[in-house]
Amino acid sequence: MALLPGLLLLTGSLIADPYFSRHPNDQTILAGKGATFTVDLGGVGYWDTVFYQWEYSNNGGYSWDEVPEYGSYYVSRSSTTDTLETTSTPPGFDGTLYRCRVSYPIDNIYSDTAFIFSDEALLTVNAEPYNIGRLPASQTAFEKEPVTLVARAGGQPAPVYQWQVSGDGGTSWHNIQGATRHSLTFTAGAGFHNGDMIRRIASNGIGSPAYSNTFTLNVIPAFFHTPAALALDDDGNLYVADSFRHVIYKVAPDLTATLFAGAVRKAALTDSSGTDARFNAPVALAFDTTGDLLVADSGNGAVRKITPEGEVNTVATGLASPGGIATTAGGNVLIADTDAHVIYEIDSHGELSTHAGLAGAPGFADATGDSARFRNPTQLHVDDNDDIFIADTGNHIIRTAAEDGSIITWAGYPGASGTANGNPATSARFDQPRGMASDTLGSLYVADTGNSTIRRITDLGYVLTIAGRARSAGFADGTGNTARFNRPSDIVFDGNKSLYVADTGNSVIRKVDLPTGKVVTLAIFKAGTTPPPPNTHVLTVIKGKGSGNYAEGERISLVANDPPSGTVFDGWMSINGGSFSNAKNTSTTFTMPANATSVYALYEPVNSGNSGVVTKKDAYGGGAPSLWFFAALTALIALRRRE
C-alpha cells in the first residue's frame, strides 16, 4: 500500500511503546548555511505503523506548526531514524524551535493513536553585519542647526553601533562619545565643523564590521548674532537689528546683506553716516511716513532715525529702555519704554508725551491715558486701519486701543502665561509675546517668544498656532508644528503671503509661507561674496549651449551631463518661467521667458556639479542662482521623497 509522508511500516506485534533514544540538538549556523536535526526511536519489538512529523515554533514554544517538507526544508528517514535539514537558511529562521512528533497506534488499534514528542532544539542563525541604505554624501547646515543621520544595519545577533568622525579627510577616525544608536543627531558648529567626515560602524562579533559610506558636513556660519527686530521697505529690502552687535543690516531681495548703519560690537551714541554711526542694543524697527527707518536704541535710551541714504540722527533721548516703536497714519511715533512700563508718543512737532501708562508703575489695568497699566511692554504694531497693538510682554497679553483711546486687552489673560489656542481671543494664552504683524485680511500675527511659536489672531478673535510647537524650542525647517523656533522676537508681513521671522535664539531669519505653514531658513550672505552651498538634497547641474544673451521666445538647445556616479537624471527646472519641449529628457529645447533665468538639470540622489545660466538680452541676470530658488527646490525635493 502507499505510505503517507513520514509513515514507516513495520510488521509484527507491538511489544513496547516507542521512545526517543536520541533527541535533536541545538544548532548554531551562519545565514545561508544548513542545519540538521536528528531523532532516533528506541524500544524493544515492532509496531505496525509509526508516523514522524517535525514541528516548529516561532514564539518560544507557545504554539507549534508542522514543518512543510519542501522549500527551505528537507526530510530523510530510514528505519528508526528521522532527520530534518534546513537549506540556505535565511536570517529570519533565527530563534526557531524544532521538535519531532511521533504518533503510533495503541495495541494495533488504528482508531486510537498515541503521541510522543522529542525535546525542543533551538536554531540560532548568525549573520555578519550588513548596511541597510546609505548616508547622504553631504549636507549643508547653518551653525546651531541640528543634523540627524540615520544608518541602519542588519545582522544576527543584532549589531551594535558606533559613530566616528574624522577631521583630517578620513586619515584618522575617532569614536563619538555616546553615539551608539542607528541614528546620530548633532549640532552643526558645536564640535562638528565644516568639512568633518562622519561614518557609522556596525559589528556583532560575526565576520567583519559593516562600515557605512562617509558623510561630509558643510557648515554655513550664521550671518547674524542676535537678530532682534525686522522692518521691510517698499522695495523688498529687509532691515535687521542685531542687538548684540549694535548694528542694522540691510538684506536685499536676493538675500545679499550689507551693513547699513553702525559698527559691529562698537556700542555708543553717535549720529553720523552709515558705519560711522553708533548704536547700543537696537531692539525695534519701524518706518515712518516719510520712508525713514526708526530705531528703538534700547541701550542708549534713545529713538534714532536713519534716512534711506544712511544718515543717522537722534530723535529722542532720556528713555529707560525703548523696546518697541511704530508710526501711526498721522505720522506720530509711538514708543514702548519697556523698563518704564509706559507708552510714549512723539507728535509731528517732535514733542514727547505719555500716550498710555504711568512711568515706573508696572501692573495691569485696562483704562485711558495714565490710568492704564502695563508690565514691560515691548513691540508695537499699527495695522492698515491705524489700529494700535501693544505686546504687553510681562503680562503675557496683546493690548489694543479702542476708538475712545482707552487701552483694552485683545488676546490672552493678564498675568497668565500658557499655550492654549481658542476663541474668544482672551481665552487663549501667550508666553512673553513680542513682535507683531498684520496681513491684508485683518489677521494679527504674534511672535510668541516664550513659547517659541508663531500665533495668528483672526479678525473674528480666533487664536491659532501656525508654526512651531509650544514650549519646544529648537531649530528645524518644516510645516506647521514640525518646524522649530528658538525665542523668536519679531515678525514682519511681506505684503503678499509670507512672514519673515527674527528667530533670535537661532541667530537666523526664517520665512513662513502662510497658505501652507511651511517654514524655511533664509541663507543670507554678505554682498560681494559667493553664496554658500544650497541646503538641498539634490543637485543642480546643466551642460548645454552655455551662458549668453538670448531674446524672449528664443529656443535654446540644452543637454544634461551624463549622470554623476550613483545618480539618475530627474528632470529640468527654470526659476523664472519659460518652457521645455520635454522636461524629463536629458536633451530638451528651452524657450526663453521674459526675464533672466537660471536653468537646472536635477539629479537624484545628492550630487554636485556645475550650474548653467541663461540670460535674456539686455537683462540683468546670470551668475549664481538665487537662494530663493534653493529654498523652493529643497521643498520640492522633500515633497518628492515623501510621495
C-alpha positions in Angstrom: 0.0 0.0 0.0 1.1 3.6 -0.5 2.6 5.3 2.5 1.9 8.9 3.7 5.0 11.2 4.1 6.7 10.4 7.4 5.0 7.0 7.6 7.1 4.0 8.4 5.5 0.5 8.1 7.0 -2.4 10.1 5.4 -5.8 10.6 5.0 -7.7 13.8 3.4 -7.1 17.1 3.9 -4.2 19.4 6.0 -5.2 22.4 6.8 -1.8 24.0 5.9 1.8 23.4 8.5 3.7 21.3 10.7 6.3 22.9 13.3 8.8 21.7 16.8 7.3 22.2 18.2 10.4 20.5 16.9 13.9 20.7 17.7 16.8 18.3 20.5 19.1 19.4 20.6 22.9 19.4 22.2 24.3 16.2 24.2 27.5 15.5 24.9 28.3 11.9 25.7 31.2 9.6 22.9 32.6 7.4 22.8 30.7 4.1 24.1 27.5 5.5 22.2 24.4 6.6 21.2 22.9 10.0 20.5 19.3 10.7 18.2 17.9 13.4 18.0 14.1 14.0 16.0 11.8 16.2 16.3 8.1 16.8 13.5 5.9 18.1 14.1 3.1 20.6 12.1 0.3 22.2 12.0 -3.5 22.0 9.8 -5.1 19.4 8.0 -4.0 16.4 5.0 -1.9 15.7 2.8 -1.8 12.7 2.9 1.9 11.8 4.8 5.0 13.0 4.3 8.5 11.8 7.0 11.2 12.1 6.2 14.8 11.9 8.6 17.7 12.5 7.2 20.8 14.1 8.5 24.4 14.6 7.6 27.3 16.9 8.4 31.0 16.3 7.0 32.1 19.7 9.2 30.3 22.2 7.1 27.1 22.2 3.7 28.8 22.9 2.3 27.3 19.7 3.6 24.8 17.1 3.1 24.3 13.4 4.0 21.4 11.1 7.2 21.8 9.1 6.5 21.6 5.3 8.7 19.0 3.7 9.6 21.3 0.8 11.2 24.7 0.1 13.7 25.5 2.8 13.4 22.0 4.4 14.4 18.5 3.5 13.5 15.4 5.5 15.1 12.0 5.2 14.2 8.9 7.2 15.2 5.3 7.5 14.2 2.6 9.9 14.0 4.3 13.3 15.9 7.5 12.4 14.4 10.7 11.1 16.4 13.8 10.0 15.3 17.4 9.3 17.6 19.7 7.3 17.2 23.4 6.7 18.7 24.5 3.4 20.1 28.0 2.5 18.8 29.1 5.9 17.7 32.8 6.0 18.4 35.0 9.0 14.7 35.1 9.7 14.9 31.5 10.9 16.9 32.6 13.9 15.3 31.7 17.2 13.1 29.0 15.8 12.4 25.9 18.0 12.1 22.4 16.4 10.8 19.1 17.7 9.7 15.8 16.3 6.3 14.3 16.9 5.8 10.6 16.6 2.4 9.0 16.5 1.6 5.3 16.7 -1.5 3.1 17.2 -2.2 1.6 20.6 -2.2 -2.2 20.6 -2.6 -2.2 16.8 -5.9 -0.5 17.2 -5.6 2.1 14.4 -8.5 4.2 15.6 -6.7 5.0 18.8 -3.3 6.8 18.5 -0.7 7.8 20.9 1.9 10.6 20.6 5.4 11.3 21.9 7.5 14.4 21.4 11.2 14.9 21.3 13.0 17.6 23.2 13.0 21.0 21.7 16.1 22.2 19.8 16.9 25.9 19.2 18.2 27.1 15.9 20.5 30.1 16.1 21.2 31.8 12.7 24.1 34.2 12.8 24.7 36.8 10.1 27.6 39.2 9.8 26.6 42.9 9.8 25.4 44.5 6.6 24.3 48.0 5.7 20.7 48.9 5.1 20.5 52.1 3.0 23.2 54.8 2.7 24.1 58.1 4.3 23.8 61.2 2.1 27.1 62.1 0.7 27.0 65.6 2.3 24.7 68.1 3.8 24.9 71.9 4.3 23.7 73.2 7.7 23.7 76.5 9.5 25.6 77.0 12.7 23.4 75.8 15.6 21.2 73.8 13.2 20.6 70.2 14.3 21.6 67.5 11.8 20.3 63.9 12.0 21.9 61.0 10.2 20.4 57.5 10.1 22.4 54.4 9.1 20.7 51.2 10.0 22.4 47.8 9.7 21.3 44.2 9.8 22.9 41.1 11.2 22.4 38.4 13.7 22.8 38.9 16.5 21.7 42.4 16.2 24.7 44.6 15.6 25.9 47.3 18.0 26.6 50.8 16.6 29.5 53.2 16.9 29.7 56.6 15.0 33.0 58.1 14.2 34.2 61.5 13.0 37.3 62.5 11.0 38.6 66.0 10.9 41.5 65.2 8.5 39.8 64.0 5.4 39.5 60.4 6.6 43.1 59.8 7.5 42.2 59.1 11.1 38.9 58.4 12.8 37.7 58.9 16.4 34.7 57.5 18.2 31.9 59.9 19.0 31.2 59.5 22.7 27.8 58.1 23.4 26.9 57.7 19.7 25.9 54.1 19.8 22.5 54.1 18.1 21.5 53.7 14.5 20.9 57.4 14.3 23.1 60.4 15.2 21.9 63.9 16.0 24.3 66.7 16.5 24.5 70.5 16.3 26.5 72.0 13.4 29.3 74.1 14.6 29.2 72.6 18.1 32.0 70.1 18.0 31.2 69.2 14.4 32.8 71.6 11.9 32.9 72.4 8.2 34.5 69.6 6.3 34.2 66.9 9.0 33.6 63.4 7.8 31.3 61.1 9.7 30.6 57.3 9.4 28.9 54.5 11.3 30.3 51.1 12.2 28.1 48.1 12.9 29.5 45.0 14.5 28.2 41.8 16.2 31.2 39.6 16.5 30.4 37.7 13.4 32.6 38.2 10.3 33.7 41.8 9.6 32.1 45.0 10.8 29.9 46.9 8.4 31.1 50.5 7.6 28.6 53.0 6.2 29.6 55.3 3.4 31.1 58.6 4.6 29.1 61.8 5.1 30.7 65.2 4.8 29.4 68.2 6.8 29.3 71.7 5.3 28.6 74.4 7.8 27.4 77.9 7.0 28.2 80.4 9.7 25.2 82.2 11.0 25.2 85.7 9.5 23.6 87.3 12.5 24.3 87.0 16.2 21.1 88.2 17.8 18.5 89.4 15.2 16.0 91.2 17.4 13.9 93.3 15.0 12.8 93.5 11.4 11.4 96.0 9.0 10.6 95.7 5.3 10.7 98.6 2.8 8.6 99.1 -0.3 11.4 97.7 -2.5 11.5 94.4 -0.6 14.7 95.1 1.4 14.6 93.6 4.8 16.3 95.5 7.7 17.6 93.6 10.7 18.6 95.0 14.0 21.3 92.8 15.6 21.1 93.9 19.2 24.3 92.1 20.4 26.4 93.6 17.6 24.8 97.1 17.9 24.2 97.4 14.1 21.5 97.5 11.5 21.8 95.2 8.4 20.1 95.6 5.1 19.2 92.4 3.2 18.3 92.7 -0.5 15.7 90.5 -2.1 18.5 88.3 -3.5 19.5 87.7 0.2 22.8 89.6 0.0 23.4 91.6 3.1 25.2 94.8 3.8 26.0 96.7 7.0 23.6 99.6 6.8 24.4 101.5 10.0 26.6 101.1 13.0 29.8 99.2 13.6 30.0 95.6 14.8 30.5 95.3 18.6 31.0 99.1 19.0 28.3 100.5 21.3 27.9 104.2 21.6 25.5 107.1 20.8 26.9 108.7 17.7 25.0 110.5 14.9 26.8 110.1 11.6 26.5 108.3 8.3 26.3 104.6 7.8 29.0 102.6 9.6 30.3 105.7 11.3 27.1 105.9 13.4 26.9 104.1 16.7 24.0 102.3 18.5 23.7 100.3 21.7 21.5 97.2 21.6 18.9 98.3 19.0 15.8 96.1 19.5 12.9 97.5 17.4 12.5 99.0 13.9 9.7 100.8 12.0 9.4 103.0 9.0 7.8 106.5 9.4 5.5 108.1 6.9 8.4 109.7 5.0 10.4 106.5 4.5 13.0 106.9 7.2 13.8 104.0 9.4 13.1 104.5 13.1 15.2 102.6 15.7 14.5 101.8 19.3 18.1 102.2 20.6 17.5 100.4 23.8 20.9 100.6 25.4 21.1 104.3 24.8 17.6 105.0 26.0 17.0 106.8 22.6 15.0 106.8 19.4 17.1 107.1 16.3 16.2 107.8 12.6 18.1 106.5 9.6 17.4 108.1 6.1 17.4 105.9 3.0 20.9 107.2 2.4 22.1 106.0 5.8 22.3 109.3 7.7 21.6 108.6 11.4 20.0 111.2 13.7 18.7 111.1 17.3 15.0 111.8 17.7 14.6 111.4 21.4 16.7 110.6 24.5 16.1 110.1 28.2 14.1 107.0 27.9 14.6 104.0 30.2 14.9 101.2 27.6 12.7 101.6 24.5 11.7 98.2 23.3 9.1 98.9 20.6 8.3 101.5 18.0 5.6 102.2 15.5 4.2 105.0 13.4 0.5 106.0 13.1 -1.1 107.1 9.8 -0.9 110.7 11.0 2.9 110.5 11.4 3.0 110.2 15.2 5.6 107.9 16.6 4.7 105.5 19.4 7.4 104.2 21.7 7.1 101.3 24.2 9.5 102.1 27.1 9.9 98.6 28.4 11.5 99.2 31.8 9.4 102.3 32.4 6.2 100.3 31.7 4.8 103.1 29.6 3.9 104.0 26.0 5.1 107.4 24.8 4.2 109.4 21.7 6.2 111.8 19.6 3.9 114.1 17.6 4.6 115.8 14.3 6.4 118.7 16.1 8.8 116.4 17.9 7.1 116.8 21.3 7.2 113.7 23.6 4.2 112.9 25.7 2.7 109.9 27.5 0.2 108.0 25.4 -0.8 105.4 28.0 0.5 104.1 31.3 2.4 105.6 34.1 6.2 105.7 34.1 7.6 103.5 36.9 4.3 101.9 37.7 4.1 98.3 36.4 0.8 96.4 36.6 -2.3 95.7 34.7 -5.3 97.9 34.1 -7.5 98.5 31.0 -8.1 102.2 31.1 -7.4 105.5 29.4 -4.2 107.5 29.5 -2.1 107.3 32.6 -4.7 105.2 34.3 -3.7 102.3 32.1 -1.0 99.9 33.4 1.5 97.8 31.6 4.3 95.4 32.6 7.4 95.5 30.4 5.7 96.3 27.1 7.9 95.6 24.1 6.9 95.6 20.4 4.3 97.8 18.9 2.3 97.5 15.7 0.0 99.8 13.7 -2.1 98.0 11.1 -3.5 99.3 7.8 -6.6 100.5 9.7 -4.5 102.6 12.0 -5.3 100.3 14.9 -2.6 100.2 17.6 -1.5 96.9 19.1 0.8 96.6 22.1 2.8 93.5 23.2 2.4 93.7 26.9 5.1 91.1 27.4 5.3 91.0 31.1 1.6 90.4 31.4 1.6 87.8 28.6 -1.1 89.6 26.6 -1.8 91.6 23.5 -3.4 95.0 24.1 -5.1 97.4 21.7 -6.5 100.9 21.7 -10.3 101.4 21.5 -11.9 104.2 19.4 -12.0 106.4 22.5 -8.3 105.9 23.1 -8.7 103.5 26.1 -6.4 100.5 26.3 -8.1 97.2 26.3 -7.0 93.5 26.3 -7.3 92.0 22.9 -5.8 88.5 23.4 -4.6 86.4 26.4 -5.3 86.8 30.0 -3.3 89.2 32.2 -0.6 87.5 34.2 -1.4 84.0 32.9 1.2 82.5 30.7 0.4 79.4 28.7 0.0 77.8 25.3 -3.8 77.5 24.7 -5.4 78.5 21.4 -9.1 79.5 21.5 -12.0 81.8 20.9 -12.6 84.4 22.1 -9.0 85.6 22.0 -8.9 86.3 25.7 -9.3 82.6 26.3 -6.0 81.9 24.6 -2.7 82.1 26.5 0.7 83.5 25.4 4.2 83.5 27.0 6.1 86.8 26.7 4.7 87.8 23.3 6.7 90.4 21.4 6.8 91.1 17.6 3.5 91.6 15.7 2.5 91.9 12.1 -0.8 92.1 10.2 -1.9 90.9 6.8 -4.4 92.3 4.3 -7.2 90.1 5.6 -7.2 91.6 9.1 -5.3 88.8 10.9 -2.7 89.8 13.5 0.4 87.6 13.8 2.4 87.3 17.0 5.9 86.1 17.8 5.1 84.2 21.0 8.7 84.4 22.3 8.4 82.3 25.4 6.5 79.5 23.6 8.9 79.7 20.5 5.9 79.7 18.2 4.1 82.0 15.7 0.4 82.7 16.5 -2.4 84.1 14.5 -5.3 86.1 15.8 -8.1 86.3 13.2 -10.4 89.3 12.8 -13.1 87.2 14.5 -10.9 86.6 17.6 -9.7 83.0 17.0 -6.2 82.4 18.2 -4.2 79.7 16.4 -0.7 78.4 16.4 0.5 78.4 12.8 4.2 77.4 13.1 6.4 75.8 15.8 5.4 73.7 18.7 4.7 75.4 22.0 7.5 75.2 24.5 9.6 73.1 22.2 12.4 75.4 21.3 14.7 74.2 18.6 15.9 74.6 15.1 14.1 72.8 12.3 12.5 73.8 9.0 9.2 72.1 8.3 5.5 72.7 8.1 3.3 73.9 10.9 4.2 72.2 14.2 7.1 70.3 12.7 9.1 73.5 12.4 11.0 74.7 15.4 12.0 78.2 16.6 14.1 79.4 19.5 12.6 82.5 21.1 11.6 84.5 18.0 11.4 88.2 18.8 9.9 89.9 15.8 8.0 89.3 12.6 7.0 91.3 9.5 4.5 90.6 6.7 5.8 90.8 3.2 2.6 92.2 1.7 1.9 89.0 -0.1 1.6 85.6 1.6 4.6 85.3 3.8 6.1 86.3 7.2 9.7 87.0 7.9 10.7 85.9 11.5 13.6 87.1 13.5 14.5 83.7 15.1 16.6 85.3 17.8 17.8 82.3 19.7 18.9 80.5 16.5 20.6 83.6 15.0 18.8 83.3 11.7 15.9 84.8 9.7 13.1 82.4 8.8 10.3 82.7 6.3 6.8 81.3 6.8 4.5 80.7 3.8 1.1 81.5 5.2 -1.1 79.3 2.9 0.9 76.2 3.7 2.6 76.9 7.0 5.9 75.9 5.6 9.0 77.4 7.3 12.4 77.8 5.7 15.6 79.3 6.8 17.0 82.1 4.6 20.6 81.6 3.5 21.7 85.2 3.9 25.3 86.0 2.9 27.5 89.0 2.6 27.1 91.1 -0.6 30.0 90.7 -2.9 30.8 87.1 -1.8 29.9 83.8 -3.3 26.7 82.4 -1.8 27.0 79.3 0.4 26.2 75.9 -1.0 22.5 75.3 -1.2 20.9 73.3 1.7 19.3 70.8 -0.6 19.4 67.1 -1.1 19.6 67.2 -4.8 21.9 68.7 -7.2 21.5 71.3 -9.9 23.7 70.5 -12.9 23.5 71.6 -16.5 25.5 71.4 -19.6 24.4 72.8 -22.9 24.8 75.9 -25.1 26.2 77.8 -22.1 25.7 81.3 -20.8 24.9 84.0 -23.2 22.3 86.6 -24.2 19.0 85.3 -25.5 15.9 87.1 -26.6 12.4 86.4 -25.2 10.9 83.5 -27.0 14.2 82.2 -28.4 14.6 78.5 -28.3 17.8 77.1 -26.8 19.0 73.5 -27.1 20.2 72.0 -23.8 21.8 68.7 -23.0 22.3 67.4 -19.4 25.6 65.8 -18.3 25.9 62.1 -18.1 24.5 61.4 -14.6 27.2 61.5 -12.0 28.1 58.2 -10.5 25.3 56.7 -8.4 22.7 59.2 -9.7 19.9 59.4 -12.3 18.7 62.3 -14.2 15.4 63.7 -12.7 14.3 66.5 -15.0 14.8 70.2 -15.8 13.8 73.3 -13.9 13.8 77.0 -14.6 13.5 79.6 -11.8 11.8 82.3 -13.8 9.4 80.6 -16.1 10.0 79.6 -19.7 9.1 76.2 -21.1 10.8 72.9 -22.0 9.9 70.8 -25.0 10.3 67.8 -22.7 11.3 68.4 -19.1 12.0 64.7 -18.5 14.5 64.2 -21.3 18.2 64.8 -20.9 18.1 66.6 -24.3 15.5 69.4 -24.4 14.6 72.7 -26.0 14.1 75.6 -23.7 12.0 78.6 -24.7 13.3 81.8 -23.1 10.9 83.7 -20.8 10.6 87.5 -20.5 13.0 87.7 -17.6 16.5 86.4 -17.0 16.6 82.9 -15.6 18.7 80.1 -14.4 18.1 76.6 -15.7 19.0 73.4 -13.9 19.1 69.7 -14.6 18.2 67.8 -11.4 19.9 64.6 -10.4 18.8 62.2 -7.7 20.1 61.4 -5.2 22.5 64.0 -3.9 25.4 65.0 -6.1 27.2 68.2 -7.1 28.0 69.7 -10.4 28.1 72.9 -12.4 25.2 75.3 -12.8 24.4 77.0 -16.1 22.7 80.3 -16.6 20.5 81.6 -19.5 20.3 85.3 -19.8 17.8 87.4 -21.7 19.2 90.1 -23.9 19.7 93.5 -22.2 18.5 92.0 -18.9 20.4 92.0 -15.6 20.9 88.4 -14.6 23.1 85.4 -14.6 25.7 84.5 -12.1 24.9 82.4 -9.1 21.4 81.0 -8.6 19.1 82.8 -6.3 18.9 81.4 -2.8 15.1 81.8 -3.1 15.3 79.1 -5.7 17.3 76.8 -3.4 14.7 77.1 -0.7 11.9 76.3 -3.2 14.0 73.4 -4.6 14.5 72.0 -1.2 10.8 72.0 -0.5 10.1 70.3 -3.9 12.6 67.5 -3.4 11.4 66.9 0.2 7.9 66.6 -1.2 9.0 64.1 -3.9 10.7 62.0 -1.3 7.6 61.8 0.8 5.5 60.6 -2.2 
